[in-house]
Amino acid sequence: MPAVPLPPSLFTLPAEVGDLMDHTPESAYAHLRDTRPSLFSSPPGDGAIDIMRWPMTEGQVLHRDEERVVLEDPVVLPDGRQERRLRVLAARPEPQVAVLPLLDGQVVLVNRFRHAARTWTWEILRGAGLVDVGDAQNAAGQLEDLLGTSASEVTGLGQVHPAPAILADTVMLYAARIDALGELGRGAKARRVRVVAFAEAEQMALSGQVTDAVTITSLFRARQAGLGEEGPIV
């Protein structure tokens, strides 16, 4: 069967832009740079990769949908060479939240299919944050929406960059104690739920049964915060 060509990506801009700008990849990039400037800043000190600005050159939005934006940034390397590099970021400015559910001290994992890796993975809960809602509240909302349960206690575990070489995303990490499991929500996009001892979840990470970096980081930080029900594995 011959391959079916895909339609071209749509370079969409927020409605408030109106007729002030044409809808080209370059103008979409300029609008994103103006409305989310933190994505284009460089830290002080030597060795940072700087992003060039108009009128010297302009980047492009190569693709945009409801979840992701793919950018081509014009950059200047520390040695002065100029390149164009790809970057992927969330379409919404609110950070993602990931929640490590703890049921009687045990870890709740969901089994999800990840398209990019083309495999099923055991993970904790993760989803996009809502506008004007605090990160801890978003974490509690993930439990209600995806596991049909509520949190009796929510503990912050910091943040993580899952793949900083290509992803601009920051994920806020939380652990949440729950008293029961409800029905798996459709938004979880998972086929199974598994409840395992904290040490078993750590062993799954060590043996390669758990490969998701956000889940592994959350297990490590929860252990360091004293949230595991058993001593650390050796």
Secondary structure, DSSP 8 states (H G I E B T S, - for coil): --------------GGGTTSS--SHHHHHHHHHHH-GGGG---SSTT--EE--TTT---EEEEE-SSEEEEEEEEE-TTS-EEEEEEEEESSSS-EEEEEEEETTEEEEEEEEETTTTEEEEE-EEEE--TT--HHHHHHHHIIIIIS--EEEEEEEEEE-S-TTTB---EEEEEEEES------GGG-EEEEEEE-HHHHHHHHHHTS---HHHHHHHHHHHHTT--SS----
